Amino acid sequence: MKAKNYCPEYEKYKTIRQWALLGQLPKKDAKGVELWANRNCQTSYVYYSPDEVVPATEKELQDFFQPERDRKNKLARLNRKWRKEAEEKKRQEEQKKIFDEAVEAALLPYRDLIWKLTEKTKELYPKKEYPKSIVIDTETTGLDPFRDELLQVSIIDEEGNVLFDSYFKPLRHKEWSKAESVNHISLKMVADAPYINEKAAELYAILSQAHWIIGYNVDFDLRFLMGSDIITDEEYNAFRTEDVMIQFAEIYGEYSVYHEDYKWQKLTTAAAYYDYDWAEHEEAHNSLGDCYATLFVYHKILSGE
């Protein structure tokens, strides 16, 4: 196939649209010739010679350009819709920001009091011996440990015994649609749940006795516990942890050239890799179910399977 720009014999040839813009259309028996539009040879069109076209009626031209007008009108409607949706999303985000800032400002005078009460309940909580090695998982309203909130915390020991499992009612958030699409925890599910500070002492009693904290992206969980004043910065930095996610990443072996390290995998990927049966703990949902899966993967890694 030839490129039109490099063929002088086709200089006066035009596409059907180009002829239509001049008020002409190809004859019924016109065959035309297919040519590359330019020397890059990426797009080809059928070109017609001046002898293959005749003057078109106004209706013929209207019929020819109607699909093009329809496409343009549809695109214009879509653009208006997208702009409207983008403006509405921006408006909602701005309203949410204003609401969050107002809530933060309203809560500020009470934060110190809540923290003092939490510390006092830790002191008064009955002394009890807990396992030294635990598995933890959390569900949250988002990814920011100092703006988002805990929705569920689950802790089991290395034998799979449940040490702690509770939903929490957020203090500030009334919706978390993006997180809900992942963890399936709705506002209705936590409407009657305790606030995090009501369980702070019990949680702290377990964490403070732990020598090893095992988790899948365990740093994420601990940061949220720190953001909720369950543990201090010093305690967070002092914990000895086993991050199963990082351990499994090397085993899975998907290397990221950009990060110059092994790519982190989802817990579901790790569980599937070792043929974990989620139905084994049908009564466990959300973070508790993830605790069991994490423990299973951890034991598989330790055994070298």
C-alpha positions as CSV (number, residue, x, y, z in Angstrom):
1,M,0.0,0.0,0.0
2,K,1.3,3.5,-0.9
3,A,1.4,6.6,1.2
4,K,-0.7,9.4,-0.3
5,N,1.8,12.2,0.5
6,Y,4.4,10.5,-1.6
7,C,2.3,9.7,-4.6
8,P,1.8,12.7,-7.0
9,E,-0.8,10.8,-9.0
10,Y,-3.1,10.8,-6.0
11,E,-2.7,14.5,-5.2
12,K,-6.3,15.3,-6.1
13,Y,-7.8,12.3,-4.4
14,K,-9.8,12.8,-1.2
15,T,-11.5,10.8,1.5
16,I,-15.3,10.5,1.5
17,R,-15.5,13.1,4.3
18,Q,-13.2,15.5,2.6
19,W,-15.4,15.3,-0.5
20,A,-18.6,15.7,1.6
21,L,-17.2,18.9,3.1
22,L,-16.9,20.1,-0.5
23,G,-20.6,19.1,-1.2
24,Q,-19.8,16.0,-3.1
25,L,-20.1,12.2,-2.5
26,P,-18.8,9.1,-4.3
27,K,-20.9,7.6,-7.1
28,K,-22.5,4.3,-6.3
29,D,-20.0,2.3,-8.4
30,A,-17.0,4.2,-7.1
31,K,-14.3,1.9,-5.7
32,G,-11.6,4.4,-4.6
33,V,-8.1,3.3,-3.5
34,E,-6.8,2.6,0.0
35,L,-3.8,4.6,0.9
36,W,-1.7,5.3,4.0
37,A,-2.6,8.8,5.3
38,N,1.1,9.7,5.8
39,R,4.5,8.2,5.7
40,N,4.1,6.8,9.3
41,C,1.8,4.2,7.8
42,Q,-0.3,3.9,10.9
43,T,-3.8,4.9,9.5
44,S,-5.2,4.2,6.1
45,Y,-8.3,5.6,4.3
46,V,-10.1,5.0,1.0
47,Y,-9.5,7.9,-1.3
48,Y,-11.6,8.9,-4.3
49,S,-10.6,10.7,-7.5
50,P,-12.6,13.7,-8.8
51,D,-14.1,11.5,-11.5
52,E,-15.6,9.2,-8.9
53,V,-17.7,11.8,-7.1
54,V,-20.8,13.8,-8.0
55,P,-22.6,16.8,-6.3
56,A,-24.7,15.7,-3.4
57,T,-28.1,16.9,-2.3
58,E,-28.6,18.7,1.0
59,K,-30.4,15.7,2.4
60,E,-27.6,13.3,1.3
61,L,-25.1,15.5,3.1
62,Q,-27.2,15.7,6.2
63,D,-27.6,11.9,6.3
64,F,-23.9,11.5,5.8
65,F,-22.9,13.8,8.6
66,Q,-25.7,12.7,11.0
67,P,-23.6,9.9,12.7
68,E,-20.8,12.3,13.2
69,R,-23.1,14.9,14.8
70,D,-24.6,12.2,17.0
71,R,-21.1,11.2,18.2
72,K,-20.2,14.8,18.9
73,N,-23.5,15.4,20.8
74,K,-23.0,12.2,22.8
75,L,-19.5,13.1,23.7
76,A,-20.6,16.6,24.7
77,R,-23.3,15.1,26.9
78,L,-20.8,12.8,28.5
79,N,-18.4,15.7,29.1
80,R,-21.1,17.7,30.7
81,K,-22.0,14.7,32.9
82,W,-18.3,14.1,33.9
83,R,-17.8,17.7,34.7
84,K,-20.9,17.8,36.8
85,E,-19.9,14.6,38.6
86,A,-16.4,15.9,39.2
87,E,-17.8,19.2,40.6
88,E,-20.1,17.3,42.9
89,K,-17.3,15.0,44.1
90,K,-15.2,18.1,44.8
91,R,-18.0,19.8,46.6
92,Q,-18.6,16.6,48.8
93,E,-14.9,16.4,49.5
94,E,-14.8,20.0,50.6
95,Q,-17.9,19.5,52.8
96,K,-16.3,16.4,54.3
97,K,-13.1,18.3,55.0
98,I,-15.1,21.1,56.7
99,F,-17.0,18.6,58.7
100,D,-13.9,16.7,59.8
101,E,-12.2,19.9,60.8
102,A,-15.2,21.0,62.8
103,V,-15.4,17.6,64.5
104,E,-11.7,17.7,65.3
105,A,-12.0,21.2,66.7
106,A,-15.0,20.2,68.8
107,L,-13.2,17.1,70.2
108,L,-10.0,18.9,70.9
109,P,-10.9,20.0,74.5
110,Y,-11.9,16.4,75.3
111,R,-8.9,14.6,73.9
112,D,-6.8,15.1,76.9
113,L,-9.6,14.0,79.2
114,I,-10.2,10.9,77.1
115,W,-6.5,10.1,77.1
116,K,-6.3,10.5,80.9
117,L,-9.4,8.2,81.4
118,T,-7.9,5.7,79.1
119,E,-4.6,5.6,81.0
120,K,-6.5,5.3,84.3
121,T,-8.5,2.3,83.0
122,K,-5.3,0.7,82.0
123,E,-4.0,1.0,85.5
124,L,-7.2,-0.3,87.1
125,Y,-7.7,-3.2,84.6
126,P,-7.4,-6.6,86.5
127,K,-4.0,-8.2,86.1
128,K,-4.1,-11.3,84.0
129,E,-1.4,-13.3,82.2
130,Y,-1.6,-13.4,78.4
131,P,0.4,-15.3,75.8
132,K,3.8,-13.9,74.8
133,S,3.3,-14.5,71.1
134,I,0.1,-13.1,69.4
135,V,-1.4,-12.6,66.0
136,I,-3.2,-9.3,65.3
137,D,-5.3,-7.8,62.5
138,T,-7.5,-4.7,62.2
139,E,-10.2,-3.2,60.0
140,T,-10.3,0.6,59.7
141,T,-12.3,3.4,58.0
142,G,-9.2,4.3,55.9
143,L,-5.5,4.3,55.6
144,D,-4.5,7.3,57.8
145,P,-3.9,6.1,61.4
146,F,-4.3,9.7,62.7
147,R,-7.4,10.7,60.8
148,D,-9.2,7.4,60.2
149,E,-10.5,5.1,63.0
150,L,-10.5,1.5,64.0
151,L,-13.6,-0.5,63.2
152,Q,-12.4,-3.9,64.4
153,V,-9.5,-5.4,66.3
154,S,-8.8,-9.2,66.5
155,I,-6.1,-11.0,68.4
156,I,-5.4,-14.7,68.7
157,D,-2.5,-16.7,70.1
158,E,-0.2,-19.1,68.2
159,E,-2.6,-21.9,69.0
160,G,-5.5,-20.1,67.4
161,N,-7.3,-19.2,70.6
162,V,-9.2,-15.9,70.4
163,L,-7.8,-13.4,72.9
164,F,-9.7,-10.4,71.7
165,D,-12.3,-9.7,69.0
166,S,-14.4,-6.6,68.9
167,Y,-16.0,-4.2,66.5
168,F,-15.8,-0.5,67.4
169,K,-18.1,2.5,66.8
170,P,-16.1,5.3,65.3
171,L,-16.2,8.6,67.2
172,R,-15.8,10.9,64.1
173,H,-16.7,9.0,61.0
174,K,-20.3,8.4,59.8
175,E,-19.3,6.8,56.5
176,W,-16.3,5.0,54.9
177,S,-17.6,3.8,51.6
178,K,-14.2,3.1,50.1
179,A,-13.0,1.0,53.1
180,E,-16.5,-0.6,53.4
181,S,-16.2,-2.0,49.8
182,V,-13.1,-3.9,51.1
183,N,-13.9,-4.8,54.7
184,H,-17.7,-5.0,54.3
185,I,-18.2,-3.3,57.7
186,S,-21.1,-0.9,57.6
187,L,-22.2,1.8,60.0
188,K,-25.2,-0.3,60.9
189,M,-22.9,-3.2,62.0
190,V,-21.0,-1.0,64.5
191,A,-23.9,1.2,65.6
192,D,-24.1,-0.6,69.0
193,A,-20.4,-1.5,69.3
194,P,-18.3,0.1,72.0
195,Y,-16.0,3.0,71.4
196,I,-12.3,2.1,71.2
197,N,-11.5,3.8,74.6
198,E,-14.0,1.5,76.3
199,K,-11.8,-1.5,75.4
200,A,-8.4,0.2,75.6
201,A,-7.4,-1.4,78.9
202,E,-8.2,-4.9,77.8
203,L,-6.3,-4.4,74.5
204,Y,-3.4,-2.8,76.3
205,A,-3.2,-5.7,78.8
206,I,-2.7,-8.2,75.9
207,L,-0.3,-6.0,73.9
208,S,1.9,-5.0,76.9
209,Q,2.7,-8.6,77.7
210,A,3.4,-9.7,74.1
211,H,7.0,-10.5,73.3
212,W,6.2,-11.1,69.6
213,I,3.5,-9.5,67.6
214,I,2.7,-11.3,64.3
215,G,0.6,-9.8,61.5
216,Y,0.2,-9.2,57.8
217,N,1.4,-5.7,57.3
218,V,1.6,-5.6,61.1
219,D,3.0,-2.0,61.1
220,F,-0.3,-0.8,59.7
221,D,-2.2,-2.3,62.6
222,L,0.2,-1.0,65.3
223,R,0.1,2.5,63.9
224,F,-3.6,2.5,64.2
225,L,-3.4,1.3,67.8
226,M,-0.9,4.1,68.4
227,G,-3.2,6.7,66.7
228,S,-6.0,5.5,69.0
229,D,-3.9,6.0,72.1
230,I,-3.8,2.3,73.0
231,I,0.0,2.3,72.8
232,T,2.5,5.1,73.0
233,D,5.2,6.0,70.5
234,E,7.8,4.4,72.7
235,E,5.9,1.1,73.1
236,Y,5.3,1.1,69.3
237,N,9.0,1.4,68.6
238,A,9.9,-1.2,71.3
239,F,7.6,-4.0,69.9
240,R,9.3,-7.0,68.3
241,T,7.2,-7.9,65.3
242,E,7.0,-10.6,62.6
243,D,5.6,-9.2,59.3
244,V,4.3,-12.2,57.4
245,M,3.6,-9.9,54.4
246,I,7.3,-9.1,54.0
247,Q,8.4,-12.7,54.6
248,F,5.9,-14.0,51.9
249,A,6.9,-11.3,49.4
250,E,10.4,-12.8,49.0
251,I,8.9,-16.3,48.8
252,Y,6.4,-15.3,46.1
253,G,9.3,-13.7,44.2
254,E,7.6,-10.9,42.2
255,Y,10.4,-8.4,42.0
256,S,9.7,-4.7,41.5
257,V,12.4,-2.9,39.5
258,Y,11.0,0.4,40.5
259,H,11.1,-0.2,44.2
260,E,14.2,-2.4,44.0
261,D,12.5,-5.0,46.3
262,Y,10.0,-7.8,46.2
263,K,6.4,-6.7,45.6
264,W,4.0,-7.0,48.6
265,Q,1.2,-9.4,48.0
266,K,-2.3,-9.5,49.4
267,L,-3.2,-11.9,52.3
268,T,-5.6,-13.7,49.9
269,T,-2.7,-14.3,47.5
270,A,-0.5,-15.7,50.3
271,A,-3.4,-17.9,51.6
272,A,-4.1,-19.3,48.1
273,Y,-0.4,-20.0,47.7
274,Y,-0.5,-22.4,50.6
275,D,-4.0,-23.7,49.8
276,Y,-5.6,-22.2,52.9
277,D,-9.2,-23.1,53.4
278,W,-11.1,-20.0,54.5
279,A,-14.1,-22.2,55.3
280,E,-12.2,-23.8,58.2
281,H,-13.2,-20.8,60.3
282,E,-16.6,-20.0,59.0
283,E,-17.5,-18.2,62.2
284,A,-14.6,-15.9,61.8
285,H,-15.2,-12.7,59.7
286,N,-13.1,-9.7,58.8
287,S,-10.1,-9.2,61.0
288,L,-10.6,-12.4,63.0
289,G,-10.6,-14.4,59.8
290,D,-7.5,-12.6,58.6
291,C,-5.8,-13.5,61.9
292,Y,-6.4,-17.2,61.3
293,A,-5.2,-16.9,57.7
294,T,-2.1,-15.0,58.8
295,L,-1.2,-17.6,61.4
296,F,-1.6,-20.4,58.8
297,V,0.7,-18.7,56.3
298,Y,3.2,-17.9,59.1
299,H,3.4,-21.6,60.2
300,K,3.8,-22.6,56.5
301,I,6.7,-20.2,56.1
302,L,8.3,-21.4,59.4
303,S,8.1,-25.0,58.2
304,G,9.7,-24.2,54.9
305,E,6.9,-25.6,52.8
